[in-house]
Amino acid sequence: MNISEGVRVHWEVNKHGRPTKYEEDMPESVLEYGNDGFLLMGDVIPTQEGLQEWLGIDDTTIVQYRKKYPMFKAAVSVALAKQSRILQNKGISGEFNSGMTKFLLSANHGKNERSEIDHSSSDGSLAPATFKGVSKSDES
């Protein structure tokens, strides 16, 4: 089958728009990228940009495939979990820059540094002070 026949086959399956590039083995390709494919591409961690290049698709297509294909979504989640784990381990060991590690964990995985401040003062120590003034009748 030549390339134009392949496009025609995809067109017959997906008549509502451009032919889809999705193939049933794509989730396996995502897992391959997440396992060691990212290293073969020269990446230090699995990234969406690396995955795009690995699969030959753009970021919008990845988002669409994640919504439409549950197995693809699950495979991307596995790759993202690996990214998070590598960032955490290499950030803790000092192998990665702490600022970049913190940024990537926050931006890609919702992990934020936070501190809680008790504005209500449960022990009452921050209760408003009451002022007792002196009236003229008290002066005598």
C-alpha positions in Angstrom: 0.0 0.0 0.0 1.4 3.4 -0.9 1.0 6.5 1.2 -1.9 7.9 -0.7 -3.8 4.6 -0.2 -3.0 4.8 3.5 -4.4 8.4 3.7 -7.5 7.2 1.9 -8.0 4.4 4.4 -7.8 6.8 7.3 -10.1 9.3 5.5 -12.7 6.5 5.1 -12.5 5.8 8.9 -12.5 9.5 9.9 -14.9 11.3 7.5 -15.6 14.2 9.8 -12.3 16.1 9.3 -8.7 15.6 8.5 -7.4 12.0 8.5 -6.3 11.0 12.0 -2.8 9.8 12.6 -3.8 7.7 15.6 -2.8 4.1 15.5 -3.7 1.4 18.0 -0.1 0.8 19.0 0.4 4.5 20.0 0.0 3.8 23.7 2.8 1.3 23.5 4.9 3.9 21.7 4.2 6.3 24.5 5.3 3.7 27.1 8.5 3.1 25.1 9.3 6.8 25.1 8.6 6.9 28.9 10.8 3.8 29.6 14.0 4.7 27.8 13.0 6.4 24.5 13.5 9.8 26.1 17.1 8.9 26.8 17.6 7.8 23.2 16.4 11.2 22.1 18.9 12.9 24.4 16.3 14.1 27.0 17.1 14.0 30.7 13.5 13.4 31.6 10.4 12.5 29.6 8.8 15.7 28.3 5.7 16.4 26.2 7.9 18.0 23.5 10.0 14.9 23.4 6.9 12.7 23.1 5.6 14.9 20.3 8.8 14.4 18.4 8.8 10.7 19.2 5.3 10.2 17.9 5.5 12.8 15.1 2.4 14.8 16.3 1.9 18.2 17.8 0.8 19.2 21.3 -2.9 19.8 20.3 -3.1 16.3 18.9 -1.7 14.8 22.1 -4.4 16.7 24.1 -7.1 15.4 21.7 -5.8 11.8 21.8 -5.8 11.9 25.6 -9.4 12.9 25.6 -10.5 10.4 23.0 -8.4 7.3 23.7 -8.4 6.0 27.3 -5.3 3.7 26.6 -3.4 6.7 25.2 -4.3 8.8 28.2 -3.2 6.0 30.6 0.1 5.7 28.8 0.8 9.4 29.0 0.0 9.4 32.7 2.6 6.7 33.2 5.2 8.8 31.3 4.3 11.8 33.4 4.6 9.8 36.6 8.1 8.8 35.6 8.9 12.4 34.9 7.7 13.4 38.4 9.6 10.6 40.0 12.9 11.5 38.2 12.5 15.1 39.1 11.9 14.3 42.8 14.7 11.8 43.1 17.3 13.9 41.2 16.1 17.1 42.9 16.6 15.6 46.3 20.0 14.2 45.4 21.1 17.6 44.1 21.7 16.2 40.6 19.1 18.6 39.2 18.9 22.4 39.8 16.5 22.8 42.7 14.8 25.9 41.2 14.1 24.2 37.9 12.9 21.0 39.6 10.5 23.0 41.8 9.2 24.8 38.7 8.6 21.6 36.7 7.0 19.8 39.6 4.7 22.8 40.1 3.9 23.4 36.5 3.5 19.8 35.4 2.4 18.0 38.5 0.5 20.5 40.7 3.0 20.1 43.5 3.4 23.4 45.2 5.3 24.6 48.2 2.8 25.9 50.7 2.6 27.1 54.3 -0.6 27.6 56.3 -1.1 30.7 58.3 -3.7 30.7 61.1 -5.3 34.1 60.9 -8.0 33.1 63.4 -5.7 32.4 66.4 -7.4 29.4 67.8 -5.8 30.1 71.2 -7.2 33.6 71.3 -3.8 35.3 71.5 -4.6 37.5 68.5 -8.0 38.6 69.8 -8.6 42.4 69.3 -7.5 44.4 72.3 -10.2 46.3 74.1 -9.5 49.8 75.2 -10.9 51.2 78.4 -10.8 54.9 78.4 -11.0 57.2 81.4 -14.1 59.3 81.8 -14.3 62.7 83.6 -16.5 61.2 86.2 -13.7 58.7 87.1 -11.2 61.5 87.8 -12.6 62.7 91.1 
